[in-house]
Amino acid sequence: MDRNPVSLSVLVFSGGSLTSITGPIEILTTAARLAGAPEPEINIVTQDNQDAVGMGGVRLKPNKLIGEIKQTDIVLVGSIGAPYCDFDLCTQETLDWLQMMEEKNVLIVSVCTGSFVLAKANLLNNRKATTHWLFTKLFKDMFPQVQLHSEIKVTSDNNIFCTSGTYEYNDVMMHIIEQIYGQNTRETCSQLIFGNMEGLPSHTLASFVPYRQHSDTLIHKLQDWMHSAPSDRLSVGNLADKIHLCERQMKRRFKTATGQTPIQYIQQIRLSLAKCRLEKSNKTIEEISHEVGYEDTRYFRELFKKLNGLTPIEYRRKYQHR
């Protein structure tokens, strides 16, 4: 999958939760690996180019000067901890830099009290925003021109996202991942990181664990790609091209590593996705069949029953909304 690496620039403040920075970095990196895309380019900046010190003395070292970053795909402003009515946290250089990024229509995300920084830079004027509920009154007093909705976990207004709490970045990052890498990568990433909170049901990825117990790193990478690629790209030819082998070599190597043929593995992936859609949507069987890569709905029904012991309709009746 040829594409340029995604560039994420994070603005870190001492006293805030460093999880508001490291969490999104880990999620984005995981998604890139699942999608077979280049590792994200991570720029970490602080206002004074000194280490940011978080709770428990944990330190995060900057690797760029803020003035060096002229272009980036995403700006992430971490939590600043507890703001004060007289806080003068932001340097003019920081405010100017944020304004420049907004003018370039860069995607900007603030986490928790990081919204105070965006408001200070006048990026939230007449826009919807949220912040930590504990500082609602302070925020309204300081920035009356902002449409504050602290009861909402995540706000989105054009290119700016705000989250109310440190851990609400999860929803925003999943949205960003889907926009960049696609729905399948988002679903797989969500399952790997959050368990069964959303996306694929718990049985789907778990069912593939026995086929991951091998030491062939090339096939591991191919399996990662297969779980994140659109269903219509899952063909023997594409698999061979992905790891630069002829089809015969790829088939033999895949079977040796996993114990399954590529076709069997593709069928499992597609039917696992079908189970997910049967459980979590009201789409027709024909729609689901096409979405997971089977144009012939009759063949899909027969294969589903053969491998699962239930027809798609029977499976939905048994497992939907459970």
C-alpha positions as CSV (number, residue, x, y, z in Angstrom):
1,M,0.0,0.0,0.0
2,D,1.9,3.0,-1.2
3,R,1.2,6.2,0.6
4,N,3.1,8.9,2.4
5,P,3.3,8.5,6.2
6,V,0.7,10.4,8.2
7,S,2.3,13.3,10.1
8,L,1.1,13.9,13.7
9,S,2.4,16.9,15.6
10,V,1.7,16.9,19.4
11,L,1.9,19.9,21.7
12,V,2.7,18.8,25.2
13,F,2.4,20.7,28.5
14,S,4.0,19.8,31.9
15,G,1.4,19.2,34.5
16,G,-1.1,17.6,32.1
17,S,-1.9,14.0,31.5
18,L,0.7,12.5,29.2
19,T,-1.7,9.7,28.4
20,S,-3.6,12.3,26.4
21,I,-0.6,12.3,24.1
22,T,0.8,8.8,24.2
23,G,-2.6,7.2,23.8
24,P,-3.4,8.7,20.4
25,I,0.2,8.1,19.2
26,E,-0.1,4.4,20.0
27,I,-3.6,4.1,18.4
28,L,-2.4,5.8,15.2
29,T,0.8,3.7,15.0
30,T,-1.2,0.5,15.5
31,A,-3.6,1.5,12.8
32,A,-0.8,2.2,10.3
33,R,0.8,-1.2,11.0
34,L,-2.5,-3.0,10.5
35,A,-3.1,-1.2,7.2
36,G,0.4,-2.0,6.0
37,A,1.1,1.7,5.7
38,P,4.3,3.6,6.7
39,E,4.8,4.4,10.3
40,P,3.4,7.8,11.2
41,E,5.8,10.7,11.5
42,I,5.5,11.8,15.2
43,N,6.6,15.4,16.1
44,I,6.6,16.1,19.8
45,V,7.0,19.8,20.8
46,T,7.0,21.7,24.0
47,Q,7.0,25.5,24.2
48,D,10.4,25.8,25.8
49,N,11.9,22.7,24.1
50,Q,12.3,21.1,27.6
51,D,11.0,17.7,28.7
52,A,7.3,17.8,29.6
53,V,6.8,16.4,33.1
54,G,3.6,14.5,33.8
55,M,2.1,12.8,36.8
56,G,4.5,10.7,38.8
57,G,7.5,12.5,37.3
58,V,7.1,10.8,33.9
59,R,8.9,12.7,31.2
60,L,8.2,13.1,27.5
61,K,11.1,14.5,25.4
62,P,10.5,16.8,22.5
63,N,12.0,15.9,19.1
64,K,11.2,19.1,17.2
65,L,11.1,22.8,17.7
66,I,7.6,24.2,17.2
67,G,8.9,26.7,14.7
68,E,10.3,23.9,12.6
69,I,6.9,22.4,11.8
70,K,5.5,24.2,8.8
71,Q,3.2,21.5,7.6
72,T,1.5,18.5,9.3
73,D,-1.6,16.3,8.8
74,I,-2.8,16.4,12.4
75,V,-2.2,18.7,15.4
76,L,-2.9,17.2,18.8
77,V,-3.0,19.5,21.9
78,G,-2.7,17.5,25.1
79,S,-4.3,18.2,28.4
80,I,-2.7,21.2,30.3
81,G,-3.9,19.9,33.7
82,A,-5.8,22.3,35.9
83,P,-6.1,25.8,34.2
84,Y,-6.4,29.0,36.2
85,C,-8.2,32.2,35.5
86,D,-5.0,34.1,35.2
87,F,-3.1,31.4,33.3
88,D,-0.6,32.7,30.9
89,L,0.5,29.3,29.6
90,C,0.9,29.9,25.9
91,T,3.7,31.8,24.3
92,Q,2.9,34.0,21.4
93,E,4.9,31.6,19.2
94,T,2.6,28.8,20.2
95,L,-0.5,30.8,19.5
96,D,0.8,32.0,16.1
97,W,1.7,28.4,15.2
98,L,-1.8,27.1,16.0
99,Q,-3.4,29.9,14.0
100,M,-1.1,29.0,11.1
101,M,-2.2,25.4,11.2
102,E,-5.8,26.3,11.4
103,E,-5.4,28.6,8.4
104,K,-4.0,25.7,6.5
105,N,-7.1,23.6,7.4
106,V,-5.0,21.1,9.3
107,L,-7.0,18.7,11.5
108,I,-6.7,19.9,15.1
109,V,-7.6,17.9,18.1
110,S,-7.6,19.1,21.7
111,V,-7.9,16.7,24.6
112,C,-9.5,17.6,27.9
113,T,-8.3,21.0,29.1
114,G,-6.2,21.4,25.9
115,S,-9.3,23.3,24.6
116,F,-8.2,26.2,26.8
117,V,-5.2,26.5,24.5
118,L,-7.3,26.5,21.3
119,A,-9.6,29.1,22.8
120,K,-6.6,31.2,23.8
121,A,-5.5,31.1,20.2
122,N,-9.0,32.3,19.1
123,L,-9.5,29.1,17.2
124,L,-12.8,28.4,18.9
125,N,-14.6,31.7,18.5
126,N,-18.2,31.1,17.5
127,R,-17.5,27.4,17.3
128,K,-18.7,24.4,19.3
129,A,-16.3,23.1,21.8
130,T,-16.1,21.0,25.0
131,T,-13.8,20.8,28.0
132,H,-13.5,19.0,31.3
133,W,-16.8,19.5,33.3
134,L,-14.8,20.7,36.4
135,F,-13.7,23.8,34.5
136,T,-16.9,24.7,32.7
137,K,-17.6,28.0,34.6
138,L,-14.0,29.1,34.3
139,F,-14.0,28.4,30.5
140,K,-17.2,30.3,30.0
141,D,-15.9,33.3,32.0
142,M,-12.6,33.4,30.1
143,F,-14.0,32.6,26.6
144,P,-17.7,33.8,26.3
145,Q,-17.4,33.8,22.5
146,V,-17.0,30.0,22.4
147,Q,-20.1,27.8,22.1
148,L,-19.2,25.5,25.0
149,H,-21.0,22.2,25.4
150,S,-19.3,20.5,28.4
151,E,-22.0,18.0,28.6
152,I,-20.9,16.5,25.3
153,K,-17.9,14.2,25.2
154,V,-16.7,15.1,21.8
155,T,-17.4,18.2,19.6
156,S,-16.6,18.6,16.0
157,D,-16.7,21.9,14.1
158,N,-15.1,22.0,10.7
159,N,-11.5,20.8,11.2
160,I,-11.4,21.1,15.0
161,F,-12.3,18.3,17.5
162,C,-12.4,18.8,21.2
163,T,-12.8,16.1,23.9
164,S,-14.2,16.6,27.4
165,G,-11.9,14.1,29.2
166,T,-8.5,12.6,28.8
167,Y,-9.7,9.3,27.6
168,E,-12.4,10.5,25.2
169,Y,-9.7,10.8,22.5
170,N,-10.5,7.2,21.7
171,D,-13.7,8.1,19.7
172,V,-11.9,10.9,17.8
173,M,-8.9,8.7,16.9
174,M,-11.2,5.9,15.6
175,H,-12.9,8.5,13.4
176,I,-9.6,9.8,12.1
177,I,-8.3,6.2,11.5
178,E,-11.4,5.4,9.4
179,Q,-10.9,8.6,7.3
180,I,-7.2,7.7,6.7
181,Y,-7.0,3.9,6.6
182,G,-10.6,2.8,6.1
183,Q,-13.4,1.1,8.0
184,N,-11.9,-2.3,8.2
185,T,-8.7,-1.0,9.7
186,R,-10.7,1.0,12.2
187,E,-12.8,-2.1,13.2
188,T,-9.7,-4.2,13.6
189,C,-7.7,-1.6,15.5
190,S,-10.7,-1.0,17.8
191,Q,-10.9,-4.7,18.6
192,L,-7.2,-5.1,19.2
193,I,-7.0,-2.1,21.5
194,F,-10.3,-1.9,23.2
195,G,-11.5,-5.5,23.2
196,N,-15.2,-5.8,22.5
197,M,-16.1,-2.1,23.1
198,E,-17.1,-1.6,19.5
199,G,-16.5,-3.0,16.0
200,L,-15.9,-6.7,15.6
201,P,-17.5,-9.0,18.2
202,S,-15.0,-10.8,20.5
203,H,-15.2,-14.1,18.8
204,T,-14.0,-12.9,15.4
205,L,-10.4,-12.1,15.9
206,A,-10.1,-14.7,18.7
207,S,-10.9,-17.3,16.1
208,F,-7.8,-16.5,14.1
209,V,-5.4,-16.8,17.0
210,P,-4.5,-20.5,16.2
211,Y,-3.4,-19.5,12.8
212,R,-1.0,-16.8,14.2
213,Q,1.2,-19.3,16.2
214,H,4.1,-19.4,13.7
215,S,7.4,-17.6,13.2
216,D,7.1,-16.5,9.6
217,T,7.2,-12.7,9.9
218,L,6.4,-12.2,6.2
219,I,3.1,-14.2,6.6
220,H,2.4,-12.3,9.9
221,K,2.6,-9.1,8.0
222,L,0.4,-10.5,5.2
223,Q,-2.2,-11.6,7.8
224,D,-2.2,-8.1,9.3
225,W,-2.9,-6.6,5.9
226,M,-5.6,-9.2,5.2
227,H,-7.5,-8.2,8.3
228,S,-7.4,-4.5,7.4
229,A,-7.8,-4.6,3.7
230,P,-11.2,-4.1,2.0
231,S,-12.9,-7.5,1.3
232,D,-12.9,-7.0,-2.4
233,R,-9.1,-6.8,-2.4
234,L,-8.7,-10.3,-0.8
235,S,-7.6,-12.4,-3.7
236,V,-4.8,-14.9,-4.1
237,G,-3.2,-12.7,-6.8
238,N,-3.3,-9.6,-4.5
239,L,-1.8,-11.6,-1.6
240,A,1.1,-12.8,-3.7
241,D,1.7,-9.3,-5.0
242,K,1.6,-7.9,-1.5
243,I,4.6,-10.0,-0.4
244,H,6.3,-10.1,-3.8
245,L,6.0,-13.8,-4.4
246,C,4.5,-15.8,-7.2
247,E,1.1,-17.3,-6.4
248,R,2.4,-20.8,-6.1
249,Q,5.2,-19.8,-3.6
250,M,2.8,-17.7,-1.6
251,K,0.2,-20.5,-1.3
252,R,2.8,-23.0,-0.2
253,R,4.4,-20.6,2.3
254,F,1.0,-19.5,3.7
255,K,-0.2,-23.1,4.2
256,T,3.1,-24.1,5.9
257,A,2.8,-21.2,8.3
258,T,-0.9,-21.2,9.1
259,G,-2.1,-24.7,8.2
260,Q,-4.8,-23.1,6.0
261,T,-4.9,-22.3,2.4
262,P,-5.2,-18.6,1.5
263,I,-8.7,-19.2,0.2
264,Q,-9.8,-20.8,3.4
265,Y,-8.4,-17.9,5.4
266,I,-10.1,-15.3,3.2
267,Q,-13.4,-17.1,3.6
268,Q,-13.0,-16.9,7.4
269,I,-12.2,-13.2,7.3
270,R,-15.2,-12.5,5.1
271,L,-17.6,-14.6,7.1
272,S,-16.3,-13.0,10.4
273,L,-17.1,-9.6,9.0
274,A,-20.5,-10.9,7.9
275,K,-21.2,-12.1,11.4
276,C,-20.3,-8.7,12.7
277,R,-22.8,-7.0,10.4
278,L,-25.5,-9.5,11.1
279,E,-25.1,-8.9,14.8
280,K,-24.8,-5.1,14.7
281,S,-26.8,-3.9,11.7
282,N,-30.1,-4.3,10.0
283,K,-28.7,-4.6,6.5
284,T,-30.2,-7.1,4.2
285,I,-28.4,-10.4,3.6
286,E,-27.7,-9.4,0.0
287,E,-26.1,-6.1,1.1
288,I,-23.9,-7.9,3.6
289,S,-23.0,-10.5,1.1
290,H,-21.8,-7.8,-1.3
291,E,-20.0,-5.8,1.4
292,V,-17.9,-8.8,2.5
293,G,-16.9,-9.7,-1.1
294,Y,-19.5,-12.1,-2.4
295,E,-21.5,-10.9,-5.4
296,D,-23.3,-14.2,-5.5
297,T,-25.7,-14.1,-2.5
298,R,-26.8,-17.7,-2.9
299,Y,-23.2,-18.9,-2.7
300,F,-22.7,-16.7,0.4
301,R,-25.7,-18.2,2.1
302,E,-24.5,-21.8,1.3
303,L,-20.9,-21.1,2.5
304,F,-22.1,-19.3,5.6
305,K,-24.3,-22.3,6.6
306,K,-21.5,-24.8,5.7
307,L,-19.0,-23.1,7.9
308,N,-21.2,-21.9,10.8
309,G,-24.0,-24.5,11.0
310,L,-26.6,-21.7,10.7
311,T,-28.0,-19.7,7.8
312,P,-27.3,-15.9,8.0
313,I,-31.0,-15.4,9.0
314,E,-30.7,-18.0,11.8
315,Y,-27.5,-16.5,13.0
316,R,-29.0,-13.0,13.1
317,R,-32.0,-14.3,15.1
318,K,-29.7,-16.0,17.6
319,Y,-27.0,-13.3,18.1
320,Q,-28.3,-9.9,17.1
321,H,-28.3,-7.3,20.0
322,R,-26.9,-9.8,22.4
